[in-house]
Amino acid sequence: MGGFLAGLLIAVLTAPVGVSGAVFLLPVQVSLLGVPNPAVTPTNLLYNVVAAPGALLRYRGAGHLGGPLTRRLVACTVPGVVVGATIRVLVLPGPGAFRIVAGIVLIAIGAWLLQRTLRPREHRALSERHISLLALGVGVVGGIYGIGGGSILSPLLVGSGLGVAVVAPAALASTFVTSIVGALTFGLLSLVADGSIAPDWPIGVACGLGGLVGGYLGALLQPRMPELLLRLGLGVLAVAIGLLYLAQALG
């Protein structure tokens, strides 16, 4: 029940800005639910697989799902997550290093987005090539940290000038497909590597079902929220996650 409620509350808050909520769920799994490392990463990916369809269903019903941005993000994040999952198992089995790196990256991205939102100025949108390279890199990061990548893609794309209504469904679709591939990759690696690598199915499914409901509700709320509020919320969310990771790593 605790996993379901955690997934529900997190997804309601994060789905409107294109973030699945796995970044917040990761510390909950480690600290409260007792999921071991590195199994926490594929369990987070399992959460994304179960939870994301709720918000995606709502976005599709509103006609906001699909398009070239979605296809480009999916095509580039999928190979990246395979590489990231392999790195996670073979190179970074411990939690400390990746929490420090993730914390610094997310704080920097969140602060950058807040600065651009509060002091808007003319800037060039990212080219298709830059978006592809960004998605590939985020796929690798998502495979290592089990976060799907939406928490990084969304603030970067929104900060480059794209609207939240365009970015959110594309980022969530990318997170969903990438998480499926990442979870399968971890499952295969568990056959040849030592340690707790396979996902914790009961916890992942319970959290995911909560996220399924919460994601639908969050996507339902998005059109009723002003763009400025969504941008500020996304920036604050990224900074808060980064500070949480650093506190856990250094505490």
C-alpha positions as CSV (number, residue, x, y, z in Angstrom):
1,M,0.0,0.0,0.0
2,G,2.9,2.4,0.8
3,G,4.4,1.8,-2.7
4,F,1.0,2.5,-4.4
5,L,0.5,5.8,-2.5
6,A,4.1,6.9,-3.1
7,G,3.7,6.3,-6.8
8,L,0.3,8.0,-6.9
9,L,1.4,11.2,-5.1
10,I,4.6,11.5,-7.1
11,A,3.0,11.0,-10.5
12,V,0.2,13.6,-9.9
13,L,2.9,16.2,-9.2
14,T,5.3,15.3,-12.0
15,A,3.2,14.1,-15.0
16,P,2.1,17.7,-16.0
17,V,5.7,18.6,-16.9
18,G,6.6,15.3,-18.6
19,V,8.4,13.6,-15.7
20,S,7.4,10.1,-14.7
21,G,8.4,10.6,-11.1
22,A,10.9,7.8,-11.0
23,V,13.6,10.3,-9.8
24,F,11.6,10.9,-6.6
25,L,10.7,7.2,-6.2
26,L,14.3,6.0,-6.3
27,P,15.2,7.4,-2.8
28,V,11.8,6.1,-1.5
29,Q,12.7,2.6,-2.7
30,V,16.1,2.7,-1.1
31,S,15.3,4.3,2.2
32,L,11.7,3.2,2.9
33,L,11.0,0.1,0.9
34,G,14.4,-1.6,1.2
35,V,15.2,-2.3,-2.4
36,P,18.9,-3.2,-2.7
37,N,21.4,-1.8,-5.2
38,P,21.7,-2.1,-8.2
39,A,18.2,-3.8,-8.3
40,V,16.7,-0.4,-7.5
41,T,17.5,0.8,-11.0
42,P,15.5,-1.8,-12.9
43,T,12.7,-1.6,-10.3
44,N,12.5,2.1,-11.1
45,L,12.3,1.3,-14.8
46,L,9.6,-1.2,-14.1
47,Y,7.7,1.6,-12.3
48,N,7.9,3.7,-15.5
49,V,6.6,0.8,-17.6
50,V,3.5,0.4,-15.4
51,A,2.9,4.0,-14.6
52,A,3.5,5.9,-17.8
53,P,0.5,4.6,-19.8
54,G,-1.9,6.5,-17.5
55,A,-0.6,10.0,-18.5
56,L,0.1,8.9,-22.1
57,L,-3.5,7.7,-22.4
58,R,-4.7,11.1,-21.3
59,Y,-2.3,13.0,-23.6
60,R,-3.4,10.8,-26.5
61,G,-7.0,11.5,-25.8
62,A,-6.3,15.3,-25.9
63,G,-4.4,14.9,-29.2
64,H,-1.0,15.8,-27.8
65,L,0.8,12.5,-28.3
66,G,2.9,11.7,-31.3
67,G,4.7,13.9,-33.8
68,P,8.4,14.2,-34.9
69,L,9.7,15.2,-31.5
70,T,8.3,12.0,-29.9
71,R,9.8,9.8,-32.7
72,R,13.2,11.4,-32.4
73,L,13.4,11.1,-28.7
74,V,12.4,7.5,-28.7
75,A,14.7,6.5,-31.5
76,C,17.7,8.1,-29.7
77,T,17.1,7.2,-26.1
78,V,16.5,3.5,-26.7
79,P,20.1,2.6,-27.7
80,G,21.4,4.9,-25.0
81,V,19.6,3.0,-22.2
82,V,21.1,-0.3,-23.3
83,V,24.6,1.2,-22.9
84,G,23.6,2.9,-19.6
85,A,22.2,-0.3,-18.1
86,T,25.4,-2.2,-19.0
87,I,27.5,0.5,-17.4
88,R,25.3,0.4,-14.3
89,V,25.9,-3.3,-13.7
90,L,29.5,-3.6,-14.7
91,V,31.0,-0.2,-13.7
92,L,28.8,1.6,-11.1
93,P,27.2,-1.0,-8.8
94,G,27.3,1.3,-5.8
95,P,24.8,4.2,-5.2
96,G,27.1,6.9,-4.0
97,A,28.8,7.9,-7.2
98,F,25.7,8.2,-9.3
99,R,23.8,10.2,-6.7
100,I,26.5,12.8,-6.6
101,V,26.7,13.1,-10.4
102,A,22.9,13.1,-10.8
103,G,22.5,15.7,-8.1
104,I,24.9,18.1,-9.6
105,V,23.5,17.7,-13.1
106,L,19.9,18.2,-12.0
107,I,20.6,21.2,-9.9
108,A,22.5,22.9,-12.8
109,I,19.6,22.1,-15.2
110,G,16.9,23.3,-12.8
111,A,18.7,26.5,-12.1
112,W,19.3,27.2,-15.8
113,L,15.6,26.7,-16.6
114,L,14.5,28.9,-13.7
115,Q,16.9,31.6,-14.8
116,R,15.5,31.5,-18.4
117,T,12.0,31.5,-17.2
118,L,12.3,34.4,-14.8
119,R,14.6,36.4,-17.2
120,P,13.4,35.5,-20.6
121,R,15.5,36.5,-23.6
122,E,15.9,35.5,-27.2
123,H,17.6,32.2,-27.8
124,R,17.9,29.7,-30.6
125,A,16.0,26.5,-30.4
126,L,18.0,23.3,-30.4
127,S,18.6,21.8,-33.9
128,E,17.3,18.3,-34.7
129,R,20.9,17.0,-34.5
130,H,21.4,18.5,-31.0
131,I,18.1,17.0,-29.8
132,S,19.2,13.6,-31.1
133,L,22.6,13.8,-29.3
134,L,20.9,15.0,-26.2
135,A,18.4,12.2,-26.3
136,L,21.1,9.6,-26.8
137,G,23.1,11.0,-23.8
138,V,20.0,11.1,-21.6
139,G,19.2,7.5,-22.6
140,V,22.6,6.5,-21.2
141,V,22.0,8.4,-18.0
142,G,18.5,6.9,-17.7
143,G,19.9,3.4,-18.0
144,I,22.5,4.1,-15.3
145,Y,20.1,5.8,-12.9
146,G,16.8,4.1,-13.7
147,I,15.0,7.5,-14.2
148,G,13.8,7.1,-17.8
149,G,15.3,10.5,-18.7
150,G,12.3,12.7,-18.6
151,S,13.6,14.7,-15.6
152,I,16.6,15.8,-17.7
153,L,15.0,16.0,-21.2
154,S,12.0,18.1,-20.1
155,P,13.8,21.0,-18.5
156,L,16.4,21.1,-21.2
157,L,13.9,21.1,-24.1
158,V,11.6,23.6,-22.3
159,G,14.5,25.8,-21.5
160,S,15.5,25.8,-25.2
161,G,12.2,27.4,-26.1
162,L,9.7,24.5,-26.6
163,G,6.4,24.6,-24.9
164,V,5.6,22.3,-22.0
165,A,2.5,21.0,-23.7
166,V,4.7,19.8,-26.6
167,V,7.5,18.5,-24.5
168,A,5.6,16.7,-21.7
169,P,3.9,13.9,-23.8
170,A,7.0,13.4,-26.0
171,A,9.3,13.1,-22.9
172,L,6.9,10.7,-21.2
173,A,6.6,8.5,-24.4
174,S,10.3,8.4,-24.6
175,T,10.5,7.4,-20.9
176,F,8.0,4.6,-21.4
177,V,9.7,3.0,-24.4
178,T,13.2,3.5,-22.9
179,S,12.1,1.9,-19.6
180,I,10.8,-1.2,-21.3
181,V,14.1,-1.7,-23.2
182,G,16.1,-0.8,-20.0
183,A,14.2,-3.3,-17.8
184,L,14.6,-6.1,-20.4
185,T,18.3,-5.3,-20.6
186,F,18.7,-5.6,-16.8
187,G,16.8,-8.8,-17.0
188,L,19.2,-10.3,-19.5
189,L,22.2,-8.9,-17.6
190,S,20.9,-10.6,-14.4
191,L,21.5,-14.0,-16.1
192,V,25.2,-13.4,-16.5
193,A,26.2,-11.0,-13.6
194,D,26.3,-11.4,-9.8
195,G,24.2,-9.5,-7.3
196,S,20.7,-8.1,-7.1
197,I,20.2,-7.0,-10.7
198,A,16.7,-8.1,-11.5
199,P,13.8,-5.7,-10.6
200,D,11.8,-6.1,-7.4
201,W,8.5,-7.0,-9.1
202,P,6.1,-6.6,-6.2
203,I,7.4,-3.1,-5.3
204,G,7.8,-2.0,-8.9
205,V,4.3,-3.0,-9.8
206,A,2.7,-1.6,-6.7
207,C,4.4,1.8,-7.2
208,G,3.6,1.6,-10.9
209,L,-0.1,1.1,-10.4
210,G,-0.1,4.2,-8.1
211,G,1.8,6.1,-10.8
212,L,-0.7,4.9,-13.4
213,V,-3.6,6.6,-11.6
214,G,-1.6,9.6,-10.6
215,G,-0.1,10.1,-14.1
216,Y,-3.6,10.2,-15.6
217,L,-4.8,12.7,-13.0
218,G,-1.6,14.9,-13.5
219,A,-2.0,14.9,-17.3
220,L,-5.7,15.9,-16.8
221,L,-4.6,18.9,-14.7
222,Q,-2.0,20.1,-17.2
223,P,-4.2,22.1,-19.6
224,R,-5.6,24.0,-16.5
225,M,-2.2,25.2,-15.4
226,P,-0.5,28.3,-16.9
227,E,2.8,27.8,-18.9
228,L,4.8,30.0,-16.5
229,L,3.7,27.9,-13.5
230,L,4.6,24.7,-15.3
231,R,8.1,26.0,-16.3
232,L,8.8,27.2,-12.8
233,G,7.5,24.0,-11.3
234,L,9.8,22.0,-13.6
235,G,12.8,24.0,-12.6
236,V,12.1,23.8,-8.9
237,L,11.4,20.0,-9.3
238,A,14.8,19.5,-10.9
239,V,16.7,21.5,-8.2
240,A,14.8,19.7,-5.4
241,I,15.6,16.2,-6.8
242,G,19.3,17.2,-7.2
243,L,19.5,18.5,-3.6
244,L,17.8,15.3,-2.4
245,Y,20.4,13.1,-4.2
246,L,23.3,15.1,-2.9
247,A,21.9,15.0,0.7
248,Q,21.6,11.2,0.5
249,A,25.1,10.8,-1.0
250,L,26.8,13.0,1.5
251,G,24.7,12.3,4.5
